[in-house]
Amino acid sequence: MEQPNVLPAPSVASRFLPFLAAGVAALVFVSWLLNTPEGLLGKADAVGYAICHRIDLRSFHLGERQLPLCARCTGIYLGVVGGMLTLGVLGRGRAGGLPRGGVLFMLLGFTGLMGVDGINSYLTFFPRLPHLYEPHNWLRLTTGTLNGLTVAAFIAPVFNQTVWREWDERLAVSWRELGALALVGAAIIGLVLTENPIILYPLALLSALGVVILLTALFTTLLLIATRRTNRAVNWGGAFLPLTLGFTLAVLQIGLVDALRYFVFQSWEGLIFPG
């Protein structure tokens, strides 16, 4: 009599591994918390410190307090969070189809705009070099937000193709989703430009969280590809282990860059350059 095809039970080691990974992640995260500035905004500053120049004149302010990320990075990481949430709400949470055609052209154009504005802004560091126009924080925010939406439009389908056993083959971003992303981007830009402390405070925390989310997604994807364990998760519970390892690597990277930068500058403040 033919035996039914039954999957082998997970070993004791494989069942214990998620708990071990969670313990290591908690240890790394708590160690980072204990060695960074106090308060929620202090922790957000430490996240920004690892990936952003944090030049005061190129940042928005919460009253007299500089936001954790510069204007451009604030836009980028709010765009990433807003873009991923938008795709989820529109039913593209597991879509793995990469942008193409006119949508691809528009998204690459968004990144190109940030590149042009970034180069133009960088040239103003050198008074003798010509530049196209006078840079402004609202332009940095706008082009950064557009680029953040583009990043979300690419990283989300790549993540889905890598993590899920049954990912949705539809395009993650068609014209409908692109229109929704543009509206979300406009809302992000408008909210930041109010410079209302009640609005900026949660946005400041959300921008720092966006850094962690993006790095976690990237490290999780790379880790699964490197270990040849792609397309195994059926649900978020099944994705717990790779996501936990990705989160641990993200916090380690942030912490190591924090430590190196603090060792060099002996300060949590941003770099000092002319506006």
Buried (B, 14 or more C-beta within 10 A) or exposed (E): EEEEEEEEEEEEEEEEBBEEBBEEBEEBBEEBBEEBEEEEBEBBBBBBBBBBBBBBEBBBEBEEBBBBBBBBBBBBBBBBBBBBEBBEEBEBBBBBBBBEEEBBEBBEEBBBBBEEBBEBBEBBEEEEEEBEEEBEBBBBBBBBBBBBBBBBBBBBBBBBBBBBEEBBEEBBBBEEBBEBBBEBBEEBBEBBBEEEEEBBBEBBBBBBBBBBBBBBBBBBBEBBEEEEBBEBBEEEEBBBBBBBBBBBBBBBBBBEBBEEBBEEEEEBEBBEEEE
